[in-house]
């Protein structure tokens, strides 16, 4: 009987994995090492980040009408949250203690979309921070499941996907929002986080279509679609990371998984080309958003966040990699890693354009608060050079 149960479990897992979006070689490696743990890790892949300072922000709750400009948007004005991206947004393996756990999409703890525990002291995510300002925020993910599961809500991210699939994800998000009863699609203010590029870079040494030119074409098409079809929206565009940073995370389990999942990130012969593509993607992303092409309307804007740009894997005081921030494959984030990323994104939203950090500044930094003088989420137009005029217009 136990053999039949085990066989059924394996067949179920195999079917689930094959629909996960990961490549076949990675799927096979997961199945071959399903119950294996990572020798570099203790039992702490789901260890939460310590919240050093209690949340003590003035939440600015008011009965004022919704703002009419995205450049006057405060955290409590955000009613709907969504995201598109890859496995780092789907939160694959965030709670994993074995290799098999990497297939689980732990969306409820995703840095930009999770809210399975709505208490910020128990789970630090962007939606949970926003819920302090607006408890009625809708769209955050809970539990686990794929992008079409009920738990995903408005988290459309899919494991293994690249910039080439972002337009399809954007269309899925817009359609799902339109079909969801109880939300005000036309009038409600939306926050959408977009983070993609790791898989493009991890495949660039094996497929010539993964270039900076194609990446930017895909990103531009996706943002153009959002602008034309998603009213009252601020898009958080998080710059792609440098995947070569995974080399600091060593060990036999790490290397076996990394070589299958992202061999391009470890290839010494491809390294110059990889870094060239990475830098081009990062610079051209900033150039596109700073061109103000998405700043010609009060209804929509895009803010670029560079904190992943020069991010390197966290290290311990002795300089060795801190594996507590990662899942057993030494690529995806653990719960602790997701919480650190959530604080980075939130703090970047409250930092003026031109002053945002291009790396993880402090893994235990405090959660920033909006000030009464500058309560808005910073955009290209309301950052210091334009702030005085905006304050006079909307606060007087």
Protein Blocks (a to p, Z undefined) as FASTA:
>chain_A
ZZmmmmmmmmmmmmmmmmnopafklmmmmmmmmmpccfkbccfllcccddfbacfbdehi
afbdcdfbfklccfklpmbdcddddfklnopoklpcbfklmmpccfklgfklgcfblcfk
loccfklmmmmmmmmbghiaehjddfkbmklmmambdehiafklmmmmmmmmmmmmmmpg
hiafklpccdddddehjlmmmmmmmocklcfklmmmmmmmmmmmmmmmmghiaddddddd
dfklmmmpgcjklmmmmmmmmmmlmmmklmmmmmmmmmmmmmmmmmmmmnommmmbfkbc
cdddfklmmgccdddfkopacfklpcfkomaccfklmmmmmmmmmmmmmpcehiaccbdf
blkbccddddfklmcccdfklgmklmmmmmmmmmZZ
